[in-house]
């Protein structure tokens, strides 16, 4: 039987009263199921954003990465964008050329090493993305405001721990080939 789509995942609206819809911690796979649902939702949001911007999904993802780093005043280089998107340097170069030609980004030389190209989102692309993500951010803020700050602090700590755990699990192991599963001697 196929995995349920995000819309088929039990929620408070579809679960009988008194049942949370979340399996007990003893049941295998509940966290993976929730992560898969979140990933599907995030992917749907990214695709909708790409359609709204009139961009290919990979171009919209690149623009989102560039703008997000720009907002934090940590601009991306072409090399770092290539790593973030897991694209080859030539595919990244073609993507950057398309975004620059369409006026979504600009390349600057602001690094000490003038050979390094910094990528910046154009003002028009920033405004257009804000038009899309502003309402999404508002809805998410309203949702998080319904939870006590202590719980959100715990959730933040949980997400940090989850990130660290997954990055450690995915880190290349000495002597392992790219085809070797991460930590092959450990139980999944």
N, C-alpha and C positions, 0 to 999 in steps of 0.2 A: 504494500500500500504506500503511495507517495506521501512525502512529508506534507503537512498542512501548509497552505499559504498563510501569510501573515493575517489575512482576514478570517482564516479558519481557526487560528490559535485561540484557545479559550480566553475570554475576558470577563470582567465583572458583568457585562451586559448579556453574555451568552452562557454563563455558568450559573447553576442553581444556587439559591440563597444558602449561605453557610459554607460554600465551597469556594476557595480562593482561586482555583484554576492553576495554581502553582503546585507542582508535585512536592512532596516532602523531600527534605534534603537526602533521604536515604534512596530515593528513586534516581537511577542513573540517567544522565543526559539532560536534566532540566535546565542547567545553565547553558549548555550548548544549544538547546532549543530556543531559549530566550535570546542568545547572541545571534543565532541565525535569523530570528524574526526581526531583531533590531537592524541587522545588516541588510535585510530585504527592504525594510522601511527606509533606511538611509540611501540605499541604491535607488529606490523609487523617487525620493526627493532629489537626488543628484540628476537623474534622467529628466525629471520634470523641469528642473532649473536649466538644464542644457536645451531642452525644447523651447523654453520660455526665452532663452538668450539667442536662439537660432544657431546653436553650435553643436558640433559633434560631442557626444558625452566625454570623450577623452580631452577635447579642447576646453570644455567647460570645467572639468576637474582640474586641469592645469591652471586655468584662470582663477579658480577658487583658491588653489594653493598659493599662487602668486599674490593674490589680493590679501589673503589671510596673513601671510608672512609680512607683506607690506604694512598692514595695519599694526602689527606688533613691532614695526621698525626693524625687522630681521629679513631684509630682502633676499630672495633666492638667486642663486647663480644658475646658469643653464645646467651645469653638472649636478647640482643639488636637486633641481627639478627632475632631471633624468632619474636620479636615485629614488626620489619620492614617488614617481609614477611607475618606476620599474620598466622604463623604456630604454631602448638602445640610444646612444648619442645621436645617430642619424635620424631616428624617429622623433626624438625630442627636438632636434634642429628644425625638422619639417613642421612640427607642431608650433614651435615658437614663431617660425616664419609666417604661418597662417594667422596666428593671433596678432602679430605685429602688422601684417598687411591689412587686416580687418579693423585695426585701430584699437584693439582691446588691451594691448600691452605696448610698452616701449622698452628698449634696451638702453642701459646707461653704463658709463664707465666711472664708477665712484669708488672702486676698490683701490687700495694702494698699488696693487699689481694691475696696471692698465690693460693687461690681456684678459682679465676677468670681467665678464659681462654680467651686470646685475639686471634682473627683470623686475619691472614695475607695472602695475595695472594702470591703465589710463584713467583719467578722472571720469570719463563717460562710462567706462566699464564698472568702476567703483559705484557710481550712482545707480546704474542699472541693477547691479547685484544687491545693493542696499534696498532697492525697491522690491526685490524678490525676498531676500532673507530678513528684512526688517520685520514684516508681519509674522514670519516663522519664529523669529527670536521673541517677539512679543507674546505669542501663544505659549512658547516654551517657558518664558519667564512667569506668565500667569499660572501655568501648571506647577512649576517648582515652588511658587509662593504658597501653594496649598500644603506644603510639607514643612515640618519643623526644621529649623537650621541644624540641629544636632543630627537629624537623620540625613540631611543633605551632606553634612561633613562626613558621615560614615559612608555614604554612597560615593563621595569623592575619593575617600581613602580606598574603598573597594575597587573603584575603577583604576586608580593608580597601581594597586596591587595586581589587578588583572593584567594591566598593560605590561608591568615588569615581568610577571610570570610568563606571559605569551612571548615577549621579546627574548627572554632567557631560553625558552623552549625552542624558539626558531633560530637562535644564534648558531652560526656554523660551528661544528665541532672539529677540533684538530684531527686531520687525517681522513675526514669524511668527504666523500665525493658529493657533488650537488644532487645526485640521485638517491643518496642515503637519507632515509627519514631522520628527523631530528631525534637525538638521544635514543638510538635504536634498542638499547638494552633496558630502557625504562618502560614500564607499563604505560599505555596511553592514558 
